[in-house]
Amino acid sequence: MRTIAAIIAFALTALSTAAQSTYKYDINNINGEDYTSEDGKVVTHAVPDGYPYNGDASRVFNLAVDGHYSGLYSDANFWGGRVAFTTFEFEEGREITIDVACRSSFTTYEILPKGADVYDVKKIGNAVTFKTTKPDQKLTLVLDDKYTKDVIHIFAMSIDKNAPAIDAPDGYVYDRTSRTYYFGPGYHKLTDLGFSDNKISISGSRKMYVAAGAVVDGCIGMNGCTGASVTGRGMVVNNSGILCAVDWSTSGPGVVEGITFHAHRDQGWCLTLSNSCDITFSNINLVATRYACTDGIDVVNSRDCNFDNCFIRSCDDAVTIKGLWDNPISECWPNKNLHFSRMQLWNDCNNAFVLGGESRASEYENISLIDSEVLFSYDDPNFHEQLDERAALTICALDGTYFRNIRFENVRVNRCERFVALGYIGSGWFGSIQGDQTTPGDISNVTFRNVECPHNSGSTIANQMHLYGWPGTDDTPVKTVHDITFDNVTIEGQLLTSDDDPHFVTNNSDELTLVYDLHFANTSDVNDIKRTHEVVRSIVVNSGQPANLGAEPCCYSVYSTQGQLVSMGNSDFIDTQGMARGMYIVKVQGRNTKHFLIVK
């Protein structure tokens, strides 16, 4: 009979052996396992029986959570690399250990995004191991700086505490009481369930719930939403057609939350939002690696929509905001009040975040990308360095219209070719897409604040800032790019301070100035201004009245008390038209002085 000490020793040895085995790649572990921890706070899922798309594509990595394997899905990218991804759930505050074992050896690695909430990160043999207590993170592991080769995306999701209590013994059921299409764990092909054209339509206030461990093969259409939703922790996949299309939903809120989307096919947009308002995409993941036209999210003639904590990997534009109406442009619905926050974007082709190229909308106004990271942005695998309208952060207008109050704030561009491109073009894709510049327009009041690009790809367009207006023709008006603010924008650690920086390229000439009024600031210095600059006086004015700075003109910058640049100028007064009531700090260039400006 074994002693208690011997039993304990044996158990400890078994646990140690199990832990060590997760550091070694084993092809038998790629499909994962259905596992729930004893405390119910950690859940992994196997790739369900019948899933048709993996083949041998996922035979590159293993991933274990607390020693239990999570099923891997995979697809090939343009360069023949294998892009694996997985989802699992755990409860916030519960510490988990994630082990990623690699089939091949590697020397260096990085976990993205920068500032990911992970710790105890280390390399053990051909594995990377780390810990976290924070769910709803989208983590990416890149080996040996090879962004075009084998990569794994890890979607560490929260356990859905709002999952509906619906009994579905056959895996799928429509619950009439809650008006919910419920898909439980397992593989579900919509045509096999009686949905024609492999498509399910969600309208009005109906709901679709895709449970953790479920994979729904087909297309989702959301039309006329008045509270409709597609939620859960499962996956939607197909090899033909749009994954999820929201269209003509203008009468109430619509929500897409928690779902992982995978387009396992060549060409075709993935998620579309057209002619709609009051729609929210939250905590979603999308992987579409095939070349090309696999846009991640296409927003078309829509307004008042929000996107938060979304991971988008595509082999075309990751996020694009288009105008596609056939009406005269002045009569087309605008793209307006669209806000993107905590986004992670990866595009193997085209742009990471673009307003355009088709831009048949009456205007683009009040659009923002904040607190986000572009993980990787590449212009085009076949025509590298040849398409000068492509960049990580882009406005590309094929049609004459107005772009106003566009904001990029707290954005890190980790890897890219061209950094920024803003302008108008007559045609795209070597003339195959024709634009219309017969209508007026301009690009103005665009702000880049706390935006950085720390690396250099080595290409001829690396980190380029391309700004270009439309010179006009006999039948098209001139269009300009102006009042663009670069506030604490750094390239390879160097602050942009003027348009003399060699990264800037414009189409200005001696005869025609199409790009003008570029403003440069560094509001990260505002705390120093508050602390060290001498107060000359306080200026109190009513909103809209000029604030007199003195007898002689001077260069000044106006900041909010939170450090945001409000305006700049060279004058003896400040125009307060449009400034909100409150207190501001005015820095006078070349002097160690400041004014307090109070607008009543």
Secondary structure, 3 states (H helix, E strand, C coil): CCCHHHHHHHHHHHHHHHHHHCCCCCHHHCCCCCEECCCCCEEECCCCCCCCCCCCCCCCEEEEECCEECCCEEEECCCCCEEEEEEEEECCCCCEEEEEEECCCCCCEEEECCCCCCEEEEEECCEEEEEECCCCEEEEEEECCCCCCCEEEEEEEECCCCCCCCCCCCCEEEECCCCEEEECCEEEEHHHHCCHHHEEEEEECCEEEECCCEEEECEEEEEEECCCEEEECCEEEECCCCCEEEECCCCCCEEEECCEEEECCCCCCCEEEECCECEEEECCEEECCCCCCCCCEEEECCEEEEEECCEEEECCCCEEEEEECCCCHHHCCCEEEEEEECCEEEECCCCCEEEEEEEECCEEEEEEEEEEEEEEECCCCCCCCCCCCCCCEEEEECECCEEEEEEEEEEEECCCCCCEEEEECCEECCCCEECECCCCCCEEEEEEEEEEECCCCCCCCCCCEEEECECCECCECCECEEEEEEEEEEECCEECCCCCCCCEEECCCCCCCCEEEEEEECHHHHHHHHHHCEEEEEEEECCCCCEECCCCCEEEEEEECCCCEEEEEEECEECCCCCCCEEEEEEECCCCEEEEEEEC
